[in-house]
Amino acid sequence: MMLYPPVADLVDKIGSRYQLVNLVARRARTISAEAEEKQIPLDKKAVSIAIDEVYTGKLSIDEH
């Protein structure tokens, strides 16, 4: 089974696996909380949505 998007591409966009995991987990928790608060069912899992956001460039790490 081929995973899409490839993890290597995601790591290249973020910088490290550690940062990728933390960023996706934090965003997934936010997505879940917002959906629960607004009582909106999610079509996809929150983690999948967060990964898609990283891959498309909508979500990235803020470097101050």
C-alpha positions as CSV (number, residue, x, y, z in Angstrom):
1,M,0.0,0.0,0.0
2,M,1.4,3.4,-1.0
3,L,0.9,6.2,1.4
4,Y,0.0,9.5,-0.1
5,P,1.5,12.0,0.4
6,P,4.9,10.4,1.0
7,V,6.3,11.1,4.5
8,A,9.6,12.1,3.0
9,D,7.9,15.0,1.1
10,L,6.2,16.1,4.3
11,V,9.4,16.0,6.3
12,D,11.1,18.1,3.5
13,K,8.4,20.7,3.9
14,I,8.7,20.9,7.7
15,G,12.3,20.1,8.5
16,S,12.2,17.0,10.7
17,R,9.9,14.1,11.6
18,Y,9.7,15.4,15.2
19,Q,8.4,18.8,14.1
20,L,6.0,17.1,11.6
21,V,4.5,14.9,14.2
22,N,4.0,17.7,16.7
23,L,2.6,20.1,14.1
24,V,0.1,17.5,12.7
25,A,-0.9,16.3,16.2
26,R,-1.5,19.9,17.4
27,R,-3.5,20.8,14.3
28,A,-5.6,17.6,14.4
29,R,-6.5,18.3,18.0
30,T,-7.7,21.8,17.0
31,I,-9.7,20.5,14.1
32,S,-11.4,17.9,16.3
33,A,-12.2,20.4,19.0
34,E,-13.6,22.9,16.5
35,A,-15.8,20.2,14.9
36,E,-17.0,19.0,18.2
37,E,-17.8,22.5,19.4
38,K,-19.8,23.3,16.2
39,Q,-21.2,19.8,16.2
40,I,-20.0,19.3,12.6
41,P,-19.2,15.7,11.5
42,L,-15.8,15.3,9.8
43,D,-15.7,13.6,6.4
44,K,-12.1,12.6,7.0
45,K,-10.0,12.0,10.1
46,A,-8.6,15.1,11.7
47,V,-5.0,13.8,11.2
48,S,-5.6,13.3,7.5
49,I,-6.9,16.8,7.2
50,A,-3.9,18.2,9.0
51,I,-1.5,16.1,6.8
52,D,-3.3,17.5,3.7
53,E,-2.8,21.0,5.0
54,V,0.9,20.4,5.4
55,Y,1.2,18.9,2.0
56,T,-0.6,21.8,0.3
57,G,1.4,24.4,2.2
58,K,-1.6,25.7,4.2
59,L,0.0,24.6,7.4
60,S,3.7,25.2,8.2
61,I,5.9,26.0,11.2
62,D,6.2,29.6,12.2
63,E,9.8,30.5,12.8
64,H,10.2,33.7,14.7
